[in-house]
Amino acid sequence: MKHFYLKQKVFSLTDRYKVFDENQNVVYYVKSKVFSIHRKMKFIDQSNDEVIYNFKRKLFYIMPNYLMLDANLNQIALVKRKFSFFRPKVFVEKEGMNFNIEGDYFAHSFQVFNGMEEVASVTKKWLSWGDSYQITIHDDKNDVFYLALVILIDSMFHDNKNKRHF
């Protein structure tokens, strides 16, 4: 089990995130384009500035659908927000596996499940400057994927400052 900490930059025109390890060292960061129809973002390794994942919104869907692509722009996963009356639902399809996200997205507290197994959880730190989260990854083999997935889900639900949804 690993713990990471996510901080979102407060005053920024774009989505900007930094991911810290348990020793408060920046290990990953996310950059996005200011005016992008597809809401493109890049998940980047801090140690060598290499892109690990690209995020891209699929157009012409009522509910947001995002592609998670690798550095060579090959599709890794599809993240879909589904319509529901009482609670928003998010489903993730990755290489024949289906992930469910449960919890309260708007309160920044949710869990990622692969079948019945919890693989990641997110909780918001309430007394901090800007949005700060603690992310616990239970599956050490796929920790980078789950970190990127958490950032993508947060971006889907909390992009109120930039109205770029079409």
N, C-alpha and C positions, 0 to 999 in steps of 0.2 A: 504494500500500500504506500502510495506517495501523496504528499500534500503540495499543492501549488497555490499561489496567490495571484489574483488577477486584478489589475488596476486599469480603469478606463480614464483617459484624459478628460478633464472637466471642460475646458474652453478650447474646443477644436471644431473646425468646419467638417471634419471627416471623423469616421470611427477610428480611434486609436487606442490600442490596448497594449499593455506590457504584462508578461507572465513571469513571475518570480518563483524561484525554488524555495526550499525550506530555510536556506541561509540568506534569503533576500537578495539573491543575484538574479539579474534579468537573464532569462534563458530563451524566451521567444517574444516576438512582438508582431503586431498586426497593423498594416497600413491599408488605407482605402483611397480611392480616387474621389475628388471633390464632386464632380458632376458626371456621374456614370449612370447611364440608363439601366445597366445590368447590375448596379451596386457591387462592383468588383472589389474584392479585398484579397490581401496576401498575408499568409501566416508564415513568418520568417524566423529562422534559427539565428539567434543573436551572435553565436560564436563565429559563424562564417558568412553571415548575411545572405544565406541561400534560402530561396523560397521552398517551403515544404508543401504547402497546400495553397490553392487558389479557390476563392469562393465567387460564385457568379449566380445572380438571380435569373431565373427563367422568366421571360416575358409572357404576357397574355394569359396569365392565370389569375383567377379571382383571389385565391389564397396564395401567399408566398410559397414558391418552390425554389430551392437553391441546389446548385450543383457544387459538390466538393471535388476539386480536381487536383491531381498531383502536379509536380513541377513541370512535367511535359504536357500538361493540359489533358491528361487521360482521366476519365471519370472514376472517382473512388466511391462516392456515395451521393445519394439523392435525399435531401431533407425537405419534407413536405409538411406544411401546416394544413390541418384539416378543419373543416367547419364543424362547430358544435355549439349548442345553445348555452351550456353552463360553464364549461371550462375549455380553453383552447387545447387542441391536441396537436402533437408533433410526432411524425413517424420518420424513421431513418432507414433507408435501404442501402446495404453495403454488401456486395459480393455474396448474395444469397442469404445474408443475415438481416433480420429486422430488429431494430431497436425501438423501444418505447421510452418516452420521456414522461415522467409523472411528477406532479408537485404544483407549486404556484409560480409560474413564470414571471408574473408581474411583481411578485414580492421577492424575486431572485432566489428562490429556494426550490430546487428540483433534483430529481435523480434520473440517471440513465440506466435502463435495464436492457440486457441482452437475454431475451426470454424471461426467465424468472430471476436471473442473477443480476444484482446491482453491480455495475461496472464503474460508475462515477456518481458523485454527488456535489452539489453546489449550494453554498449558503452565503448570503450577503452579510458583510460587516456593516452595521448600521452607523457607528460613530466613526466616520472617516471622511476625508475630503475627497469628493468624487465617489464613483462607484468602485467598491472594493469587494472581492469575493474570496472565499476559501474554496478550493476545488480539491476533492479527495478522489484519487484514482485507485480503484481496487484491482484493476487489470494492468500490471506493469508492462506487459508486452505491447500494449496499444495505447500507452499514455499520451503520446503526441496526437494521435487521432482524436481521443476523447477531449483533450484540451481544445483542439481546433473546433470540435463539434459544440462544445459549451459556448465558445465565443460566437459561433454562427447563430446558435439559438438565442443568445442574449441580443445580438444585433437584430434578429427577426422581430423581437418583441419590444425593444426599447429604443427605437430610432425615431423619437418624437421631435428632436431638434432639427433634423433634416427631412423634409417632406419629399423624398425622392421615390416613393412607391407609386407605381403606375398601375 
